[in-house]
Amino acid sequence: MANLDAAFRKASAEQQVENRSFRIGGHQVLLRFAGAGAIPSIVPAFAHLQAEPFDEPELVVDIWDSATTGAAPPARPDVDAEEPVGAFYFFEEPPARGVFQPGMQALSALDHSTDRAWYWVADPTALPYWERAAPIRQILHWWMATRGHQQVHSGAVGTPDGGVLLVGKGGSGKSTCSLASLVSELRYAGDDYTMVSLEPRPWVHSLFSSGKVDPENLWRVPHLVPAVSNAEHLAQEKAVVFVDQHFPDRPIDGFPLSAIVLPTITGGPRTRALPISRAAALTALAPSTVFQLHTAGSEALQYMARLVRRVPAFVLELGTDVSEIPDVILALLDELRVATP
Amino acid sequence: MRYRVNSPQVITETIDGEAIMINLATGSYYSLDRVGGDVWSLLEASLPVDDIVAELGRSYEATEDDIRRGVEDLLHRLSGEELVVACDDAEPVRPVPPRSATAERAPFRVPKLEKFTDMQDLILLDPVHEVDSRGWPHLPNGQAGGK
């Protein structure tokens, strides 16, 4: 990792180093940028978690790019030109871990022994929309795991008293439920990737303030249309919104986990919640998390099983009237509050 | 004949008696109902097939032949999906949680294995390659930057 450290210092030698502090999952995280070039591609997703500068941040992530700093790229593995653009090149040699993603020319690395991480990208303006919506995800996944947290493929909405994890594979309705809740009493903790912890009680932590919607489904959530950040690219990309920018009172940094909810599109008119087995909840949560995280394995599965054992699980049959969804979730939370005061 | 879970390629959890298995190499994942979950927990202990059949006979109401047929059919499928592999008799058998013989045994049903393939595209589009420590992320001559 000494070479990445040297590469960052070299890139920052002729640039103003820009510091941004965030409280993520209750932890003090400092993002240190060589120049301002990468800031617009990284910081908006964390804006709701921005904090005053810390004296001794727990995790420091050094971030730089070659396009705006002129720095030479760091060492990367040889890549087969035939590989799909989504290929991951994963390196693990404790206490260090790294991933190179040739499709977006981005490298993430973490040294667990020093709580230092590095994120290099060739051109931050070329980062795909999904990366801008959920940046430095691998670094957070690795580091937060050592602090007792588990990143999960889920949305999450709730109130300060309790909320739900919205689980399931892509297209199941996680984003629709999460983003439909922006015009309700529910607060927003994410639509695709969130983080959970088990002790002292199951808890959801927000990671990103972003939300993504298939353009053909925007009509279901019309309140989002003025908030779309990439309206000129919707022919190729999902619509991305940064919730804090347009719904500043909706993001929340976390809440107690009251239930796991599996949205299912039924085509019927009404929305309703029905209990499901814990095994069904784990089947909806775990495989998509494991495969989306790419570097998660047996420990992550065990963690998610422990989580599922601690809270009830429901299927949320989604009706065609999206405006009903937050009311049904709120009613479910009320019922659970009464059942377990 | 004995089998073991094909780990680390396969990761697995059992919850409320039902088993979930994820094949990290293929992108497929699976669930087993309660009877199948019982078989799976005995497979996790690398118990011989004869002992699995005998153990199930204490919990379920069926002839030994019916149980054996159900177990062997399931093993055939699990093996075909690379979730279990045949193992050497020398491999240790792990302790099996004690099962009490109940007065009323549950009816035996053919174990139900469900297969899900909706994650396979992710494996194809985002393949993961493990890179060894030679050459990356270290530069050969220790210089910063440049490749």
HADDOCK unambig.tbl for C-alpha pairs under 7 A between the chains (distance, minus, plus):
assign (segid A and resid 3 and name CA) (segid B and resid 138 and name CA) 6.27 0.50 0.50
assign (segid A and resid 3 and name CA) (segid B and resid 142 and name CA) 6.65 0.50 0.50
assign (segid A and resid 3 and name CA) (segid B and resid 143 and name CA) 6.84 0.50 0.50
assign (segid A and resid 3 and name CA) (segid B and resid 144 and name CA) 5.26 0.50 0.50
assign (segid A and resid 6 and name CA) (segid B and resid 144 and name CA) 5.43 0.50 0.50
assign (segid A and resid 7 and name CA) (segid B and resid 144 and name CA) 4.79 0.50 0.50
assign (segid A and resid 7 and name CA) (segid B and resid 145 and name CA) 5.37 0.50 0.50
assign (segid A and resid 72 and name CA) (segid B and resid 145 and name CA) 5.07 0.50 0.50
assign (segid A and resid 72 and name CA) (segid B and resid 146 and name CA) 5.03 0.50 0.50
assign (segid A and resid 73 and name CA) (segid B and resid 145 and name CA) 5.39 0.50 0.50
assign (segid A and resid 73 and name CA) (segid B and resid 146 and name CA) 5.40 0.50 0.50
assign (segid A and resid 74 and name CA) (segid B and resid 144 and name CA) 6.88 0.50 0.50
assign (segid A and resid 74 and name CA) (segid B and resid 145 and name CA) 4.33 0.50 0.50
assign (segid A and resid 74 and name CA) (segid B and resid 146 and name CA) 5.71 0.50 0.50
assign (segid A and resid 74 and name CA) (segid B and resid 147 and name CA) 6.80 0.50 0.50
assign (segid A and resid 75 and name CA) (segid B and resid 136 and name CA) 6.30 0.50 0.50
assign (segid A and resid 75 and name CA) (segid B and resid 137 and name CA) 5.62 0.50 0.50
assign (segid A and resid 75 and name CA) (segid B and resid 138 and name CA) 6.60 0.50 0.50
assign (segid A and resid 75 and name CA) (segid B and resid 139 and name CA) 5.90 0.50 0.50
assign (segid A and resid 75 and name CA) (segid B and resid 145 and name CA) 6.48 0.50 0.50
assign (segid A and resid 75 and name CA) (segid B and resid 146 and name CA) 6.45 0.50 0.50
assign (segid A and resid 75 and name CA) (segid B and resid 147 and name CA) 5.40 0.50 0.50
assign (segid A and resid 76 and name CA) (segid B and resid 136 and name CA) 5.96 0.50 0.50
assign (segid A and resid 76 and name CA) (segid B and resid 137 and name CA) 6.10 0.50 0.50
assign (segid A and resid 77 and name CA) (segid B and resid 136 and name CA) 5.81 0.50 0.50
assign (segid A and resid 84 and name CA) (segid B and resid 125 and name CA) 5.80 0.50 0.50
assign (segid A and resid 84 and name CA) (segid B and resid 126 and name CA) 6.77 0.50 0.50
assign (segid A and resid 86 and name CA) (segid B and resid 125 and name CA) 5.62 0.50 0.50
assign (segid A and resid 86 and name CA) (segid B and resid 126 and name CA) 4.20 0.50 0.50
assign (segid A and resid 86 and name CA) (segid B and resid 127 and name CA) 6.98 0.50 0.50
assign (segid A and resid 87 and name CA) (segid B and resid 125 and name CA) 6.95 0.50 0.50
assign (segid A and resid 87 and name CA) (segid B and resid 126 and name CA) 4.46 0.50 0.50
assign (segid A and resid 87 and name CA) (segid B and resid 127 and name CA) 4.81 0.50 0.50
assign (segid A and resid 87 and name CA) (segid B and resid 128 and name CA) 5.96 0.50 0.50
assign (segid A and resid 88 and name CA) (segid B and resid 126 and name CA) 6.43 0.50 0.50
assign (segid A and resid 88 and name CA) (segid B and resid 127 and name CA) 6.06 0.50 0.50
assign (segid A and resid 88 and name CA) (segid B and resid 128 and name CA) 4.58 0.50 0.50
assign (segid A and resid 88 and name CA) (segid B and resid 129 and name CA) 5.96 0.50 0.50
assign (segid A and resid 89 and name CA) (segid B and resid 128 and name CA) 5.95 0.50 0.50
assign (segid A and resid 89 and name CA) (segid B and resid 129 and name CA) 4.76 0.50 0.50
assign (segid A and resid 89 and name CA) (segid B and resid 130 and name CA) 5.80 0.50 0.50
assign (segid A and resid 89 and name CA) (segid B and resid 131 and name CA) 6.10 0.50 0.50
assign (segid A and resid 90 and name CA) (segid B and resid 128 and name CA) 6.74 0.50 0.50
assign (segid A and resid 90 and name CA) (segid B and resid 129 and name CA) 5.86 0.50 0.50
assign (segid A and resid 90 and name CA) (segid B and resid 130 and name CA) 4.74 0.50 0.50
assign (segid A and resid 90 and name CA) (segid B and resid 131 and name CA) 5.63 0.50 0.50
assign (segid A and resid 91 and name CA) (segid B and resid 130 and name CA) 5.90 0.50 0.50
assign (segid A and resid 91 and name CA) (segid B and resid 131 and name CA) 5.04 0.50 0.50
assign (segid A and resid 91 and name CA) (segid B and resid 132 and name CA) 6.33 0.50 0.50
assign (segid A and resid 93 and name CA) (segid B and resid 133 and name CA) 6.96 0.50 0.50
assign (segid A and resid 278 and name CA) (segid B and resid 15 and name CA) 6.84 0.50 0.50
assign (segid A and resid 279 and name CA) (segid B and resid 15 and name CA) 5.77 0.50 0.50
assign (segid A and resid 279 and name CA) (segid B and resid 16 and name CA) 7.00 0.50 0.50
assign (segid A and resid 279 and name CA) (segid B and resid 18 and name CA) 6.24 0.50 0.50
assign (segid A and resid 283 and name CA) (segid B and resid 20 and name CA) 6.75 0.50 0.50
assign (segid A and resid 287 and name CA) (segid B and resid 22 and name CA) 6.66 0.50 0.50
assign (segid A and resid 287 and name CA) (segid B and resid 29 and name CA) 6.89 0.50 0.50
assign (segid A and resid 288 and name CA) (segid B and resid 119 and name CA) 6.99 0.50 0.50
assign (segid A and resid 294 and name CA) (segid B and resid 128 and name CA) 6.91 0.50 0.50
assign (segid A and resid 298 and name CA) (segid B and resid 11 and name CA) 5.47 0.50 0.50
assign (segid A and resid 302 and name CA) (segid B and resid 13 and name CA) 6.77 0.50 0.50
